[in-house]
């Protein structure tokens, strides 16, 4: 079960370790802040409940899904799939379960939440006494393990072990399952025999759906950057800040590396996602054959890095439960938080509904 730089045994071991550490990460104390002989201690689920009580139900639901629900489903499913393969069994649900774990890779953002936690801790410690508790240490370990799992998991090998590619006549028209890569004879839409995903020659209404999502994201992008995204106490004064204001605040605190990371994740990446997808869409509609390789690389890059834009809403989720002291020491989400999360979600969906094969169809058309 080994390939160069890959090991399903190591992936399974890390997945089991992650699940064991995730329990104390959720149930043990996470962060503690102290001010004026008073203290506030949070646990990871309190990020969800505080945002809900403060009137941010959509933001609360997003944090709950990407930090608690989707990671649990992804890694429990992955552990079940790898355990079954190691035991030499091929139950009928195996392909569907592995397809689900891969689909949730984008939405299970333990690693992004770790960056948000680092940003929140750096901001809090400039004004308050902050202690990292057992739950946070366990969460840091789970986030690092999730990165290792992503690097060590050989998806192609897993799919081969679930069901190998059957012989197929490549001289006849074919189509590919975008979920597992299985090549099938071209025909009307059907179910993939390996992963049970719906397979068609091209995604229907791909361009119109992606265009609508990009336009919606662009409309949310302006309020997300013009209005304050959160309020934090700076020198015991509640100070609202925008996305760029947060970057400036980190730079003023001499955290230049962290400021650069947040600037790229929160400001640059959402803009590049919209511009890059817009380029792919416009050139596809025009039937352009220029820079097909570059456009494909841009699309793959957008798919890979887009999830990191969620760092600002997750930073808010980290510090909100431990900043309710009084009128001077208070932290909360602000109006830009919801549209900012909407930009991330809409652009991610746009990348997923867009069919990159349409760009290459132009190269097959006669001049």
C-alpha positions as CSV (number, residue, x, y, z in Angstrom):
1,X,0.0,0.0,0.0
2,X,2.9,2.4,-0.6
3,X,3.9,4.8,-3.3
4,X,6.6,7.4,-3.3
5,X,5.9,9.9,-0.5
6,X,2.5,8.2,0.2
7,X,1.4,5.6,2.7
8,X,-2.1,4.4,3.4
9,X,-0.9,2.9,6.7
10,X,0.5,6.2,7.8
11,X,-2.7,8.0,6.7
12,X,-4.9,5.5,8.6
13,X,-2.8,5.9,11.8
14,X,-2.9,9.7,11.6
15,X,-6.7,9.6,11.0
16,X,-7.3,7.5,14.1
17,X,-5.0,9.8,16.1
18,X,-6.8,12.8,14.8
19,X,-10.2,11.4,15.9
20,X,-8.9,10.6,19.3
21,X,-7.5,14.1,19.8
22,X,-10.6,15.8,18.4
23,X,-12.7,14.7,21.3
24,X,-10.6,16.6,24.0
25,X,-10.2,19.4,21.5
26,X,-14.0,19.8,21.5
27,X,-14.8,19.1,25.2
28,X,-11.8,20.5,27.1
29,X,-11.2,24.2,27.8
30,X,-9.9,26.0,24.7
31,X,-8.8,29.6,25.6
32,X,-8.8,31.6,28.8
33,X,-8.5,35.4,29.1
34,X,-7.9,37.4,32.3
35,X,-8.6,41.1,32.8
36,X,-9.1,43.0,36.1
37,X,-9.1,39.8,38.1
38,X,-11.9,38.4,36.0
39,X,-11.5,35.5,33.6
40,X,-13.3,34.0,30.6
41,X,-12.8,30.4,29.5
42,X,-14.1,29.0,26.2
43,X,-14.6,25.6,24.6
44,X,-14.6,25.0,20.9
45,X,-18.5,24.7,20.5
46,X,-18.9,28.0,22.4
47,X,-17.8,29.8,19.2
48,X,-21.0,28.5,17.5
49,X,-23.3,29.3,20.4
50,X,-22.0,32.8,21.1
51,X,-22.3,33.8,17.4
52,X,-25.9,32.4,17.4
53,X,-26.9,34.3,20.6
54,X,-25.4,37.5,19.3
55,X,-27.6,37.5,16.2
56,X,-25.3,35.9,13.6
57,X,-27.1,32.6,12.7
58,X,-25.6,32.2,9.2
59,X,-22.1,32.8,10.5
60,X,-22.7,30.5,13.4
61,X,-24.0,27.7,11.0
62,X,-20.9,28.1,8.8
63,X,-18.5,27.8,11.7
64,X,-20.4,24.8,13.1
65,X,-20.2,23.0,9.7
66,X,-16.6,23.7,8.7
67,X,-15.1,23.2,12.1
68,X,-17.2,20.6,13.8
69,X,-19.6,18.7,11.5
70,X,-17.7,18.3,8.2
71,X,-14.3,17.4,9.7
72,X,-16.0,14.7,11.9
73,X,-17.8,13.2,8.8
74,X,-14.7,13.4,6.7
75,X,-12.3,11.7,9.0
76,X,-14.7,9.1,10.4
77,X,-15.5,8.2,6.8
78,X,-11.8,8.1,5.8
79,X,-11.0,5.9,8.8
80,X,-13.8,3.4,7.8
81,X,-12.7,3.3,4.2
82,X,-9.0,2.7,5.0
83,X,-9.8,0.2,7.7
84,X,-12.0,-1.8,5.3
85,X,-9.3,-1.8,2.6
86,X,-6.6,-2.9,5.1
87,X,-8.9,-5.8,6.1
88,X,-9.2,-6.7,2.4
89,X,-13.0,-6.1,2.3
90,X,-15.0,-4.2,-0.4
91,X,-18.4,-3.4,1.0
92,X,-20.9,-1.8,-1.4
93,X,-20.7,1.6,0.4
94,X,-17.0,2.0,0.0
95,X,-16.9,4.0,-3.1
96,X,-19.7,6.4,-2.0
97,X,-18.0,6.9,1.4
98,X,-14.6,7.7,-0.1
99,X,-16.2,10.1,-2.6
100,X,-17.9,11.9,0.3
101,X,-14.7,12.3,2.2
102,X,-13.0,13.8,-0.8
103,X,-15.9,16.2,-1.4
104,X,-15.6,17.4,2.2
105,X,-11.9,18.1,1.9
106,X,-12.6,21.6,0.8
107,X,-15.1,22.2,3.6
108,X,-13.4,20.6,6.5
109,X,-11.2,23.5,7.5
110,X,-9.3,22.5,10.6
111,X,-6.1,23.9,9.1
112,X,-7.7,27.2,8.3
113,X,-9.2,27.4,11.8
114,X,-5.7,26.9,13.1
115,X,-4.5,30.0,11.2
116,X,-7.5,31.9,12.6
117,X,-6.6,30.7,16.1
118,X,-3.0,32.0,15.7
119,X,-4.3,35.4,14.4
120,X,-6.9,35.6,17.3
121,X,-4.2,34.7,19.9
122,X,-1.8,37.3,18.5
123,X,-4.4,40.0,18.6
124,X,-5.7,39.2,22.1
125,X,-2.3,39.0,23.8
126,X,-1.5,42.6,22.9
127,X,-4.2,43.7,25.3
128,X,-5.1,40.8,27.6
129,X,-3.5,37.9,29.5
130,X,-4.3,34.9,27.3
131,X,-3.8,31.2,28.2
132,X,-3.8,28.4,25.7
133,X,-5.7,25.5,27.4
134,X,-5.7,21.7,26.8
135,X,-8.4,21.8,24.2
136,X,-6.4,24.2,22.1
137,X,-3.3,22.1,22.2
138,X,-5.3,19.1,21.1
139,X,-6.9,21.1,18.3
140,X,-3.5,22.3,17.1
141,X,-2.4,18.6,16.9
142,X,-5.6,17.7,15.0
143,X,-5.1,20.5,12.5
144,X,-1.4,19.5,11.9
145,X,-2.5,15.9,11.5
146,X,-5.1,16.9,8.9
147,X,-2.4,18.5,6.8
148,X,-0.3,15.4,7.0
149,X,-3.3,13.2,6.1
150,X,-3.9,15.4,3.1
151,X,-0.2,15.1,2.0
152,X,0.1,11.3,2.6
153,X,-3.2,10.1,1.2
154,X,-2.9,8.4,-2.2
155,X,-6.3,8.9,-3.7
156,X,-5.5,7.2,-6.9
157,X,-4.3,4.1,-5.1
158,X,-7.4,4.0,-2.9
159,X,-9.7,4.2,-6.0
160,X,-7.7,1.3,-7.6
161,X,-8.1,-0.8,-4.4
162,X,-11.8,-0.1,-4.3
163,X,-12.3,-1.0,-8.0
164,X,-9.7,-1.0,-10.8
165,X,-10.2,0.7,-14.1
166,X,-11.8,-2.0,-16.4
167,X,-10.5,-2.4,-20.0
168,X,-12.1,0.2,-22.4
169,X,-11.8,0.9,-26.1
170,X,-10.2,4.3,-26.3
171,X,-10.9,4.4,-30.0
172,X,-14.5,5.1,-29.2
173,X,-15.9,8.2,-27.5
174,X,-15.4,8.2,-23.7
175,X,-16.3,10.3,-20.6
176,X,-14.7,10.5,-17.2
177,X,-16.2,10.5,-13.7
178,X,-14.9,13.7,-12.1
179,X,-15.2,12.2,-8.6
180,X,-13.0,9.1,-9.0
181,X,-11.5,9.4,-12.5
182,X,-13.0,6.3,-13.9
183,X,-13.2,6.3,-17.7
184,X,-16.5,5.1,-19.1
185,X,-17.9,4.7,-22.6
186,X,-19.7,8.0,-23.6
187,X,-23.4,7.8,-23.3
188,X,-26.3,9.5,-21.6
189,X,-25.9,10.5,-18.0
190,X,-25.4,7.5,-15.7
191,X,-24.1,6.5,-12.3
192,X,-20.4,5.7,-11.8
193,X,-20.1,2.0,-11.0
194,X,-17.1,2.7,-8.7
195,X,-18.2,5.8,-6.6
196,X,-22.0,6.1,-7.5
197,X,-21.5,9.7,-8.6
198,X,-23.6,11.0,-11.5
199,X,-21.5,11.0,-14.6
200,X,-22.2,13.0,-17.8
201,X,-20.2,14.0,-20.8
202,X,-20.3,17.6,-19.6
203,X,-21.9,19.3,-16.6
204,X,-25.3,20.8,-17.5
205,X,-25.7,24.6,-17.2
206,X,-22.1,24.8,-15.9
207,X,-21.4,28.3,-17.4
208,X,-24.7,29.9,-16.3
209,X,-24.5,28.6,-12.8
210,X,-20.8,29.6,-12.3
211,X,-21.5,33.0,-13.7
212,X,-24.5,33.6,-11.4
213,X,-22.4,32.6,-8.4
214,X,-19.5,34.8,-9.4
215,X,-21.8,37.8,-9.8
216,X,-23.4,37.1,-6.4
217,X,-19.9,36.9,-4.8
218,X,-18.9,40.2,-6.4
219,X,-21.9,41.9,-5.0
220,X,-21.0,40.6,-1.5
221,X,-17.3,41.5,-1.9
222,X,-17.9,45.3,-1.6
223,X,-19.8,45.3,1.8
224,X,-17.4,42.6,3.0
225,X,-14.4,45.0,2.6
226,X,-16.1,48.4,3.2
227,X,-17.8,47.7,6.5
228,X,-16.2,46.5,9.8
229,X,-15.9,42.8,10.1
230,X,-15.3,42.6,13.9
231,X,-14.7,44.6,17.0
232,X,-11.8,43.8,19.4
233,X,-10.4,45.7,22.5
234,X,-7.2,47.5,21.6
235,X,-5.6,49.1,24.6
236,X,-8.9,48.6,26.5
237,X,-10.9,50.4,23.8
238,X,-13.4,48.5,21.7
239,X,-12.2,49.1,18.1
240,X,-14.0,48.0,15.0
241,X,-11.8,47.0,12.1
242,X,-12.2,46.1,8.4
243,X,-10.4,43.3,6.6
244,X,-7.6,45.7,5.6
245,X,-7.7,47.4,9.0
246,X,-7.0,44.0,10.6
247,X,-3.9,43.6,8.5
248,X,-2.7,47.0,9.4
249,X,-3.3,46.3,13.1
250,X,-1.1,43.1,12.8
251,X,1.6,45.1,11.1
252,X,1.6,47.7,13.8
253,X,2.0,45.0,16.3
254,X,5.2,43.9,14.5
255,X,3.6,40.7,13.3
256,X,4.5,41.3,9.7
257,X,4.5,37.6,8.6
258,X,1.1,37.1,10.0
259,X,-0.1,40.3,8.5
260,X,1.1,39.1,5.1
261,X,-0.7,35.8,5.5
262,X,-4.0,37.4,6.5
263,X,-3.7,39.9,3.6
264,X,-3.2,37.1,1.1
265,X,-5.9,34.9,2.6
266,X,-8.6,37.5,3.3
267,X,-8.1,40.1,0.6
268,X,-6.0,38.8,-2.3
269,X,-7.3,35.3,-2.7
270,X,-11.0,36.2,-2.9
271,X,-10.3,38.8,-5.5
272,X,-8.0,36.4,-7.5
273,X,-10.7,33.7,-7.3
274,X,-13.3,36.0,-8.9
275,X,-10.9,37.4,-11.5
276,X,-9.5,34.0,-12.4
277,X,-12.9,32.3,-12.6
278,X,-14.1,35.3,-14.6
279,X,-11.3,34.8,-17.1
280,X,-12.0,31.1,-17.4
281,X,-15.7,31.8,-18.0
282,X,-15.3,34.6,-20.5
283,X,-12.7,32.8,-22.6
284,X,-14.9,29.7,-22.6
285,X,-17.9,31.6,-23.8
286,X,-15.8,33.2,-26.5
287,X,-14.4,29.8,-27.6
288,X,-10.9,31.0,-27.1
289,X,-8.0,28.5,-27.7
290,X,-5.4,30.8,-26.2
291,X,-3.5,29.9,-23.0
292,X,-5.5,26.8,-22.3
293,X,-2.8,25.3,-20.1
294,X,-2.4,28.5,-18.1
295,X,-6.2,28.8,-17.6
296,X,-6.3,25.2,-16.4
297,X,-3.6,25.8,-13.9
298,X,-5.4,28.9,-12.7
299,X,-8.5,26.9,-12.2
300,X,-6.7,24.2,-10.2
301,X,-5.0,26.9,-8.1
302,X,-8.4,28.5,-7.3
303,X,-9.7,25.1,-6.3
304,X,-6.8,24.5,-4.0
305,X,-6.3,27.8,-2.2
306,X,-9.9,29.1,-2.1
307,X,-10.7,27.6,1.3
308,X,-8.1,29.7,3.1
309,X,-10.2,32.8,2.5
310,X,-12.3,31.7,5.5
311,X,-9.6,32.7,8.0
312,X,-11.3,36.0,9.1
313,X,-14.7,34.6,10.1
314,X,-12.9,31.7,11.9
315,X,-10.7,34.3,13.7
316,X,-13.8,36.0,14.9
317,X,-15.2,32.6,16.1
318,X,-12.0,32.1,18.2
319,X,-12.0,35.3,20.2
320,X,-15.8,36.1,20.6
321,X,-16.4,33.6,23.5
322,X,-13.5,35.0,25.6
323,X,-14.1,38.8,25.2
324,X,-17.3,39.5,27.1
325,X,-16.1,41.3,30.2
326,X,-17.6,44.8,30.1
327,X,-18.1,47.9,27.9
328,X,-14.3,48.4,27.6
329,X,-13.3,44.8,27.0
330,X,-15.7,43.4,24.4
331,X,-15.4,41.6,21.1
332,X,-18.0,40.7,18.6
333,X,-18.8,40.2,14.9
334,X,-19.7,43.2,12.8
335,X,-21.9,43.6,9.6
336,X,-19.1,42.6,7.1
337,X,-18.6,39.1,8.7
338,X,-21.6,37.5,7.0
339,X,-21.0,38.9,3.4
340,X,-17.4,38.0,3.8
341,X,-18.2,34.3,4.5
342,X,-20.7,34.5,1.7
343,X,-17.9,35.5,-0.8
344,X,-15.8,32.5,0.3
345,X,-18.7,30.1,0.0
346,X,-20.1,31.4,-3.3
347,X,-16.7,31.5,-5.1
348,X,-16.0,27.9,-3.8
349,X,-19.3,26.7,-5.2
350,X,-18.6,28.6,-8.5
351,X,-15.3,26.7,-8.9
352,X,-17.1,23.4,-8.2
353,X,-19.9,23.8,-10.6
354,X,-17.7,25.1,-13.4
355,X,-16.6,22.3,-15.8
356,X,-13.0,23.0,-16.9
357,X,-13.4,20.5,-19.8
358,X,-15.4,23.2,-21.6
359,X,-12.3,25.3,-22.0
360,X,-10.6,22.5,-23.9
361,X,-13.7,21.8,-26.1
362,X,-12.8,25.0,-27.9
363,X,-9.5,23.5,-29.1
364,X,-11.4,20.6,-30.8
365,X,-13.7,22.9,-32.8
366,X,-12.7,23.7,-36.4
367,X,-11.3,27.2,-36.9
